[in-house]
């Protein structure tokens, strides 16, 4: 998961960071789609324009602001049409007290009063549009019979006036719909009833595993260990790439590769499909997963003069793998374990909490992702956190699992569990993993549904079928199996020895060529 910090824009080694809204808890809202056919005109002819309009169903979506790709023709900017999220405005209006309380609990800046005001205006405008359409139809029907020329001419004039008025109102309707969409998409998701209310300090400990190791010698942090063991080089990376980059060397390379292979192997045993994902994705996919790729406050690297971004987590490309698909119910749950590099701006982060490998611009991570039926998402959320706890426990780490409070939930999360491990060199707990149930927040915006019947063949299909049971949106969940840099911190600091060596936990040794101890280089040469 990408953390929720908001950071300033910059240009970095050919990657332009443009202003946008960062991923915040204020980007969830109830949704569904009704197609409304609107008439529009061009200089040559009338077109029918299909516009998505929300109706009543519980669902959720985050901000869907348009991005503006740069065309390669004469350097002119071409505006990209805004995609729509199907938001249930009626549910919001009928449950405004619940929505208002949720906005407060999640510390959102969403403007519920404005959403309700715009929705009321939209309803009134729709009624006026329908009235003019009905009048136009009446006029058209009158003209079908035999009429006096003067009467026909009068009807022609009346029809022309109605047409012009209707075109104007329909243009207003499109603009009002867009404005309502942008405001309503800032509403946060509903929250699981057991989630504690408050800021991060209100989060509840679900589980504590082991106790901190007691050392009888002066311990080092991972920066000192990395230097003494010749494992990490921050200085050379700073010259080559800038701050918050690093070289891994010698046994640290085996450790990273071992961690990735170990995590994939262990999770795959539980029925998860291994993936290596693309690391550049379209901006629209980033947005639909709940991240904002461009703007003043973003953690996403956007590629200059291109509508693409570097991923901050494999959650994004895995979430999009079944975009605009209807899955057979028999295919669910779909479980993936994905390896990727991740890229995050982390601008503005400072202090001892960000030292060394703890907060960097580029790193490797193994991510778990599930598509499932709605009634099963809470169950699979427990499965994901149990896998994380099993993995970290098998390495001998001391950690705690937290049920994160409302003020700390990211936009898509209905509920989120964090795992924080003890890092003795840093002298504190540090987050090494999280597991989030996003319900249908992402699937409704990515267009990922399933058909709850046996009528559909057991293959993944795109598009709509006929004479089949109505489709439903799947629920999506994601969890970190292994964030490599923070795992390296934990392993170096927790398993350091008095002589400066570091013991490799037994489960990792088969994935590191049998290596059991990283010795100081002076001892290795003896």
C-alpha positions as CSV (number, residue, x, y, z in Angstrom):
1,X,0.0,0.0,0.0
2,X,1.1,3.6,-0.7
3,X,1.1,5.6,2.5
4,X,-1.2,8.6,2.8
5,X,1.4,11.3,3.1
6,X,1.0,14.4,0.8
7,X,4.1,15.6,-0.8
8,X,5.1,18.4,-3.2
9,X,5.6,18.1,-6.9
10,X,9.0,18.2,-8.6
11,X,10.7,17.0,-11.7
12,X,13.1,14.0,-11.1
13,X,15.4,12.5,-13.7
14,X,13.0,13.0,-16.6
15,X,9.9,12.2,-14.5
16,X,7.6,15.2,-14.1
17,X,5.6,15.3,-10.9
18,X,2.5,17.4,-11.6
19,X,0.0,18.7,-9.1
20,X,-2.8,16.5,-7.8
21,X,-4.7,15.4,-4.8
22,X,-3.0,12.7,-2.8
23,X,-4.6,9.4,-1.8
24,X,-6.6,10.4,1.2
25,X,-9.4,9.0,3.4
26,X,-11.8,11.4,1.6
27,X,-12.2,9.5,-1.6
28,X,-14.9,6.9,-1.1
29,X,-18.6,7.0,-2.1
30,X,-21.6,4.8,-2.8
31,X,-22.2,4.0,-6.5
32,X,-24.1,2.4,-9.4
33,X,-24.6,3.2,-13.1
34,X,-27.7,4.2,-15.1
35,X,-27.1,5.2,-18.7
36,X,-28.7,8.5,-19.6
37,X,-28.9,9.4,-23.3
38,X,-28.3,13.0,-23.9
39,X,-28.4,14.8,-27.2
40,X,-25.5,17.0,-28.3
41,X,-24.7,18.9,-31.5
42,X,-21.7,19.3,-33.7
43,X,-21.3,21.8,-36.5
44,X,-22.5,19.1,-38.9
45,X,-25.1,16.9,-37.3
46,X,-26.8,15.7,-34.1
47,X,-25.1,13.0,-32.1
48,X,-26.4,10.9,-29.2
49,X,-24.1,11.1,-26.2
50,X,-24.2,8.4,-23.6
51,X,-23.5,9.7,-20.1
52,X,-23.2,7.6,-17.0
53,X,-25.7,8.7,-14.4
54,X,-25.9,7.3,-10.8
55,X,-29.0,5.6,-9.3
56,X,-29.7,3.7,-6.1
57,X,-27.2,1.0,-4.9
58,X,-24.6,0.9,-2.1
59,X,-21.0,1.2,-3.5
60,X,-18.0,3.3,-3.4
61,X,-15.6,5.4,-5.5
62,X,-12.8,7.9,-5.1
63,X,-11.9,11.1,-6.9
64,X,-11.9,10.7,-10.7
65,X,-10.4,14.0,-11.8
66,X,-9.3,14.2,-15.4
67,X,-5.7,14.1,-16.4
68,X,-4.4,16.0,-19.4
69,X,-2.0,14.1,-21.6
70,X,0.3,16.1,-23.9
71,X,-0.2,15.3,-27.5
72,X,2.9,14.9,-29.7
73,X,1.5,17.1,-32.4
74,X,2.9,20.6,-32.2
75,X,3.1,20.2,-28.4
76,X,-0.6,21.1,-27.9
77,X,-2.5,19.7,-24.9
78,X,-5.6,17.6,-25.6
79,X,-8.1,17.3,-22.7
80,X,-8.9,13.7,-21.9
81,X,-12.6,13.1,-21.2
82,X,-13.4,12.6,-17.5
83,X,-14.4,9.0,-16.7
84,X,-17.4,8.7,-14.4
85,X,-17.9,6.8,-11.2
86,X,-21.4,5.5,-10.6
87,X,-22.3,7.0,-7.3
88,X,-25.5,6.4,-5.4
89,X,-26.6,9.9,-4.7
90,X,-30.0,8.9,-3.5
91,X,-28.4,6.7,-0.8
92,X,-26.2,9.6,0.3
93,X,-29.2,11.9,0.5
94,X,-31.3,9.4,2.4
95,X,-28.5,8.6,4.8
96,X,-27.0,12.1,5.2
97,X,-26.5,11.8,8.9
98,X,-24.6,8.6,8.6
99,X,-22.5,10.0,5.8
100,X,-21.8,13.2,7.8
101,X,-20.7,11.2,10.8
102,X,-18.4,9.1,8.7
103,X,-16.8,12.2,7.1
104,X,-16.1,13.5,10.5
105,X,-14.7,10.2,11.8
106,X,-12.4,9.8,8.8
107,X,-11.2,13.4,9.0
108,X,-12.3,14.1,5.5
109,X,-12.7,17.5,3.9
110,X,-15.6,16.4,1.7
111,X,-18.4,18.9,1.4
112,X,-21.6,16.9,2.0
113,X,-23.8,20.0,1.9
114,X,-22.5,21.0,-1.6
115,X,-23.0,17.4,-2.8
116,X,-26.7,17.4,-1.7
117,X,-27.2,20.9,-3.1
118,X,-25.8,19.8,-6.5
119,X,-27.8,16.6,-6.5
120,X,-31.1,18.6,-5.9
121,X,-30.2,20.9,-8.8
122,X,-29.5,17.9,-11.0
123,X,-32.9,16.3,-10.2
124,X,-34.7,19.6,-11.0
125,X,-32.7,20.0,-14.2
126,X,-33.5,16.4,-15.3
127,X,-37.2,17.0,-14.8
128,X,-37.0,20.1,-17.0
129,X,-35.1,18.2,-19.7
130,X,-37.7,15.4,-19.6
131,X,-40.5,18.0,-19.8
132,X,-39.0,19.6,-22.9
133,X,-38.4,16.2,-24.5
134,X,-42.1,15.3,-23.9
135,X,-43.2,18.6,-25.5
136,X,-41.0,18.0,-28.5
137,X,-42.5,14.5,-28.9
138,X,-46.0,16.0,-28.8
139,X,-45.0,18.5,-31.5
140,X,-43.5,15.7,-33.6
141,X,-46.6,13.6,-33.4
142,X,-48.8,16.5,-34.4
143,X,-46.7,17.0,-37.6
144,X,-47.4,13.4,-38.7
145,X,-50.9,14.2,-39.9
146,X,-52.2,16.4,-42.8
147,X,-51.9,20.0,-41.8
148,X,-52.5,23.4,-43.1
149,X,-49.2,25.0,-44.2
150,X,-49.6,27.8,-41.6
151,X,-50.1,25.2,-38.9
152,X,-47.2,23.1,-40.0
153,X,-44.9,26.1,-40.1
154,X,-46.0,27.1,-36.6
155,X,-45.2,23.5,-35.4
156,X,-41.8,23.6,-37.1
157,X,-40.9,26.9,-35.3
158,X,-42.1,25.5,-32.0
159,X,-40.1,22.3,-32.5
160,X,-37.0,24.3,-33.4
161,X,-37.3,26.4,-30.3
162,X,-37.8,23.3,-28.1
163,X,-34.7,21.7,-29.8
164,X,-32.5,24.8,-29.1
165,X,-33.8,24.9,-25.5
166,X,-33.2,21.2,-25.0
167,X,-29.7,21.4,-26.3
168,X,-28.8,24.2,-23.9
169,X,-30.3,22.4,-20.9
170,X,-28.5,19.1,-21.8
171,X,-25.2,20.9,-22.0
172,X,-26.0,22.3,-18.5
173,X,-26.9,18.8,-17.4
174,X,-23.6,17.4,-18.5
175,X,-21.7,20.2,-16.7
176,X,-23.7,19.8,-13.5
177,X,-23.2,16.0,-13.6
178,X,-19.4,16.5,-13.8
179,X,-19.4,19.0,-11.0
180,X,-21.5,16.7,-8.8
181,X,-19.2,13.8,-9.7
182,X,-16.1,15.6,-8.6
183,X,-17.6,16.7,-5.3
184,X,-19.3,13.4,-4.4
185,X,-16.2,11.4,-5.2
186,X,-14.5,13.1,-2.3
187,X,-16.8,11.4,0.2
188,X,-15.1,8.7,2.2
189,X,-16.1,5.1,2.2
190,X,-18.3,3.7,4.9
191,X,-16.3,2.0,7.6
192,X,-16.5,-1.4,9.2
193,X,-18.4,-1.1,12.5
194,X,-15.6,-2.6,14.5
195,X,-13.0,0.0,13.4
196,X,-11.9,2.2,16.3
197,X,-12.8,5.9,15.9
198,X,-10.0,8.4,16.1
199,X,-6.5,9.1,14.9
200,X,-3.6,6.6,14.6
201,X,-3.2,6.6,18.4
202,X,-6.7,5.1,18.7
203,X,-5.7,2.0,16.8
204,X,-6.2,-1.2,18.7
205,X,-3.6,-4.0,19.1
206,X,-5.1,-7.2,17.8
207,X,-2.1,-9.5,18.4
208,X,1.4,-9.3,19.9
209,X,3.9,-11.9,18.7
210,X,7.1,-12.6,20.8
211,X,9.0,-10.1,23.0
212,X,11.8,-7.8,22.0
213,X,15.2,-9.5,21.9
214,X,17.5,-8.6,24.8
215,X,21.0,-7.7,23.8
216,X,24.0,-7.9,26.2
217,X,26.1,-5.7,23.9
218,X,25.8,-2.3,22.3
219,X,23.6,-2.7,19.2
220,X,23.9,-1.0,15.8
221,X,21.3,0.2,13.5
222,X,21.0,-1.1,9.9
223,X,22.9,1.9,8.5
224,X,26.0,1.0,10.6
225,X,25.6,-2.7,10.0
226,X,25.2,-2.1,6.3
227,X,28.4,-0.1,6.2
228,X,30.4,-2.4,8.4
229,X,29.3,-5.6,6.5
230,X,29.7,-3.8,3.1
231,X,26.0,-4.4,2.3
232,X,24.5,-1.0,1.5
233,X,26.0,2.1,-0.2
234,X,23.8,5.2,0.2
235,X,26.6,7.7,-0.6
236,X,27.3,6.4,-4.1
237,X,23.6,6.2,-4.9
238,X,23.1,9.8,-3.7
239,X,25.7,10.9,-6.3
240,X,24.2,8.8,-9.1
241,X,20.4,9.2,-8.4
242,X,19.8,11.6,-5.4
243,X,18.8,11.1,-1.8
244,X,16.7,8.2,-0.7
245,X,18.3,5.8,-3.1
246,X,20.8,3.0,-2.3
247,X,23.0,0.2,-3.7
248,X,22.7,-3.3,-2.2
249,X,25.9,-5.2,-2.3
250,X,27.3,-8.6,-1.6
251,X,25.1,-10.7,0.7
252,X,22.4,-8.0,0.7
253,X,21.7,-8.8,-3.0
254,X,21.2,-12.5,-2.0
255,X,19.0,-11.3,0.9
256,X,16.7,-9.3,-1.3
257,X,16.4,-12.0,-3.9
258,X,15.9,-14.6,-1.2
259,X,13.2,-12.6,0.5
260,X,11.3,-12.2,-2.7
261,X,11.6,-15.9,-3.7
262,X,10.7,-17.0,-0.2
263,X,7.6,-14.8,0.0
264,X,6.3,-15.9,-3.4
265,X,7.0,-19.6,-2.6
266,X,5.2,-19.4,0.7
267,X,2.2,-17.5,-0.5
268,X,1.9,-19.6,-3.7
269,X,1.5,-22.7,-1.5
270,X,-1.7,-21.2,-0.3
271,X,-3.3,-21.1,-3.7
272,X,-2.1,-17.7,-4.9
273,X,-1.1,-17.2,-8.6
274,X,2.4,-15.7,-9.0
275,X,2.8,-12.6,-11.1
276,X,5.5,-10.2,-12.2
277,X,3.6,-7.0,-13.1
278,X,4.2,-4.0,-15.4
279,X,5.8,-1.2,-13.6
280,X,4.4,1.6,-15.8
281,X,0.7,1.9,-16.0
282,X,-1.9,4.4,-17.4
283,X,-2.8,7.3,-15.2
284,X,-6.5,6.3,-15.4
285,X,-5.7,2.9,-13.9
286,X,-3.8,4.6,-11.1
287,X,-6.9,6.9,-10.4
288,X,-9.3,4.0,-10.5
289,X,-7.3,2.2,-7.9
290,X,-7.7,5.2,-5.6
291,X,-4.4,7.1,-6.2
292,X,-3.9,10.5,-7.7
293,X,-1.0,10.5,-10.1
294,X,-0.7,14.2,-10.8
295,X,-0.6,17.1,-8.6
296,X,0.8,19.2,-5.8
297,X,0.4,16.4,-3.3
298,X,1.3,13.0,-4.8
299,X,3.5,10.1,-4.1
300,X,3.3,9.0,-7.7
301,X,6.0,9.6,-10.3
302,X,4.2,10.7,-13.6
303,X,6.1,10.3,-16.9
304,X,6.4,13.7,-18.5
305,X,4.5,14.2,-21.8
306,X,2.8,10.9,-21.4
307,X,-0.3,9.7,-19.7
308,X,1.5,7.0,-17.8
309,X,3.0,6.6,-14.3
310,X,5.4,4.5,-12.4
311,X,3.7,2.2,-9.9
312,X,4.0,2.8,-6.2
313,X,2.7,-0.8,-5.5
314,X,1.8,-3.9,-7.4
315,X,-1.8,-3.4,-6.1
316,X,-2.3,-1.1,-9.1
317,X,-1.4,-3.4,-12.0
318,X,-2.9,-6.4,-10.3
319,X,-6.1,-4.5,-9.6
320,X,-6.3,-3.7,-13.3
321,X,-5.6,-7.2,-14.6
322,X,-9.3,-7.9,-14.9
323,X,-10.4,-4.4,-15.7
324,X,-13.7,-4.2,-17.7
325,X,-14.3,-7.9,-17.2
326,X,-17.2,-10.1,-16.1
327,X,-15.9,-13.1,-14.2
328,X,-17.8,-16.3,-13.8
329,X,-18.7,-17.0,-10.2
330,X,-16.8,-20.3,-10.4
331,X,-13.6,-18.4,-11.0
332,X,-13.8,-16.7,-7.6
333,X,-11.9,-16.1,-5.5
334,X,-9.0,-15.1,-7.7
335,X,-5.8,-14.8,-5.6
336,X,-2.5,-13.4,-6.8
337,X,0.9,-12.8,-5.3
338,X,2.8,-10.3,-7.3
339,X,6.5,-9.1,-7.3
340,X,7.4,-5.7,-8.6
341,X,9.6,-2.7,-8.0
342,X,7.8,0.3,-6.4
343,X,8.5,4.0,-6.9
344,X,7.4,6.7,-4.5
345,X,8.2,10.4,-4.3
346,X,8.4,10.4,-0.4
347,X,9.1,14.2,-0.7
348,X,8.7,16.0,2.5
349,X,9.6,13.0,4.7
350,X,12.2,13.9,7.2
351,X,13.6,12.9,10.6
352,X,14.9,9.7,12.2
353,X,11.8,7.8,11.2
354,X,12.9,8.0,7.6
355,X,16.6,7.2,8.0
356,X,18.3,4.7,5.8
357,X,16.2,2.0,4.1
358,X,13.0,2.9,6.0
359,X,11.6,5.4,3.4
360,X,13.1,5.3,0.0
361,X,12.1,6.2,-3.6
362,X,12.6,2.7,-5.2
363,X,12.2,-0.7,-3.6
364,X,11.1,-4.3,-4.2
365,X,7.9,-5.6,-2.8
366,X,5.7,-8.8,-2.9
367,X,2.0,-8.0,-2.8
368,X,-1.0,-10.2,-2.3
369,X,-4.3,-9.4,-4.0
370,X,-7.8,-11.1,-4.0
371,X,-10.9,-10.7,-6.1
372,X,-13.9,-12.3,-4.3
373,X,-17.6,-12.4,-3.7
374,X,-18.9,-9.5,-1.5
375,X,-20.0,-11.8,1.3
376,X,-16.6,-13.4,1.5
377,X,-14.3,-10.3,1.8
378,X,-14.2,-10.1,5.6
379,X,-13.2,-13.8,5.7
380,X,-10.4,-13.2,3.1
381,X,-9.3,-10.1,5.0
382,X,-8.6,-12.4,8.0
383,X,-6.9,-14.8,5.7
384,X,-4.5,-12.2,4.4
385,X,-3.5,-10.9,7.9
386,X,-3.0,-14.5,9.0
387,X,-0.6,-15.2,6.1
388,X,1.3,-12.0,7.0
389,X,1.5,-13.1,10.7
390,X,2.7,-16.6,9.7
391,X,5.4,-15.2,7.4
392,X,6.8,-12.8,9.9
393,X,6.5,-15.2,12.8
394,X,8.4,-17.9,10.9
395,X,11.4,-15.5,10.6
396,X,11.4,-15.0,14.4
397,X,10.4,-11.4,14.4
398,X,8.7,-9.6,17.3
399,X,5.7,-7.7,16.0
400,X,2.2,-6.4,16.7
401,X,-0.9,-6.4,14.5
402,X,-3.1,-3.3,14.7
403,X,-6.7,-2.6,13.7
404,X,-6.2,0.9,12.3
405,X,-8.5,3.7,13.4
406,X,-10.8,5.7,11.1
407,X,-8.4,8.6,10.9
408,X,-5.7,6.4,9.5
409,X,-7.7,4.6,6.8
410,X,-6.8,5.3,3.2
411,X,-9.5,6.0,0.6
412,X,-10.4,2.5,-0.5
413,X,-10.1,0.8,2.9
414,X,-13.3,-0.4,4.5
415,X,-10.9,-1.8,7.2
416,X,-7.2,-2.0,7.4
417,X,-4.8,-4.1,9.6
418,X,-1.2,-3.0,9.9
419,X,1.8,-5.0,11.1
420,X,4.5,-3.2,13.0
421,X,7.8,-5.0,13.8
422,X,10.4,-4.1,16.4
423,X,13.5,-2.5,14.9
424,X,16.0,-2.4,17.8
425,X,18.6,-0.3,16.0
426,X,16.0,2.4,15.3
427,X,14.6,1.9,18.8
428,X,10.9,1.7,17.7
429,X,8.3,-0.3,15.9
430,X,8.0,0.3,12.2
431,X,5.3,-0.7,9.8
432,X,6.3,-3.6,7.6
433,X,2.9,-4.6,6.2
434,X,-0.7,-3.8,5.9
435,X,-3.8,-5.7,4.8
436,X,-6.9,-3.8,3.5
437,X,-10.4,-4.8,2.6
438,X,-11.4,-2.4,-0.2
439,X,-14.9,-3.9,-0.7
440,X,-16.2,-2.8,-4.1
441,X,-14.4,0.6,-4.2
442,X,-11.9,-0.4,-6.8
443,X,-13.9,-2.9,-8.8
444,X,-16.8,-0.5,-9.4
445,X,-14.4,2.0,-10.9
446,X,-12.3,-0.6,-12.8
447,X,-15.4,-2.3,-14.1
448,X,-14.8,-5.7,-12.6
449,X,-17.9,-7.8,-12.0
450,X,-19.0,-11.4,-11.7
451,X,-22.1,-13.2,-12.8
452,X,-23.7,-15.2,-9.9
453,X,-25.0,-18.0,-11.9
454,X,-23.8,-21.2,-13.7
455,X,-25.0,-20.0,-17.1
456,X,-21.6,-18.5,-18.0
457,X,-18.7,-20.7,-19.2
458,X,-15.9,-21.1,-16.7
459,X,-13.6,-18.7,-18.6
460,X,-12.9,-15.1,-18.1
461,X,-14.9,-12.9,-20.5
462,X,-15.1,-9.3,-21.3
463,X,-18.2,-7.4,-22.3
464,X,-21.9,-8.0,-21.5
465,X,-23.9,-11.2,-22.0
466,X,-27.6,-11.6,-22.7
467,X,-30.3,-13.6,-21.0
468,X,-28.0,-14.1,-17.9
469,X,-28.3,-13.3,-14.3
470,X,-27.5,-9.7,-13.3
471,X,-23.8,-9.1,-12.6
472,X,-22.4,-7.9,-9.3
473,X,-19.2,-6.1,-8.5
474,X,-16.5,-8.2,-6.9
475,X,-14.7,-7.1,-3.7
476,X,-10.9,-6.5,-3.8
477,X,-8.4,-6.9,-1.0
478,X,-4.6,-6.3,-0.9
479,X,-1.8,-7.1,1.6
480,X,1.9,-6.8,1.7
481,X,3.7,-10.2,1.9
482,X,7.2,-8.6,2.0
483,X,8.4,-5.0,1.7
484,X,12.1,-5.8,1.1
485,X,13.9,-2.7,2.5
486,X,12.0,-2.8,5.8
487,X,12.4,-6.5,6.1
488,X,16.2,-6.0,5.7
489,X,16.1,-3.5,8.5
490,X,14.4,-6.0,10.8
491,X,16.7,-8.9,9.9
492,X,19.9,-6.9,10.2
493,X,19.0,-5.2,13.5
494,X,17.3,-8.1,15.2
495,X,19.7,-10.8,14.3
496,X,23.0,-9.0,14.7
497,X,25.7,-10.6,16.8
498,X,28.3,-9.2,19.2
499,X,31.1,-9.8,16.7
500,X,29.3,-7.8,14.1
501,X,27.9,-10.7,12.1
502,X,24.2,-11.2,11.2
503,X,22.5,-14.6,11.4
504,X,20.1,-15.4,8.5
505,X,16.8,-16.9,9.7
506,X,16.5,-20.5,8.8
507,X,13.5,-20.3,6.4
508,X,15.5,-17.9,4.2
509,X,18.7,-20.0,3.9
510,X,17.5,-22.3,1.1
511,X,16.7,-19.2,-1.0
512,X,20.2,-17.7,-0.4
513,X,22.3,-20.6,-1.5
514,X,22.5,-22.0,2.0
515,X,24.1,-18.9,3.5
516,X,23.5,-18.9,7.3
517,X,25.6,-16.0,8.6
518,X,26.8,-12.7,7.1
519,X,30.3,-12.1,8.6
520,X,32.2,-8.9,8.7
521,X,34.5,-8.8,5.7
522,X,37.6,-8.9,7.9
523,X,36.6,-12.3,9.3
524,X,35.5,-13.6,5.8
525,X,39.1,-13.1,4.6
526,X,40.7,-15.0,7.4
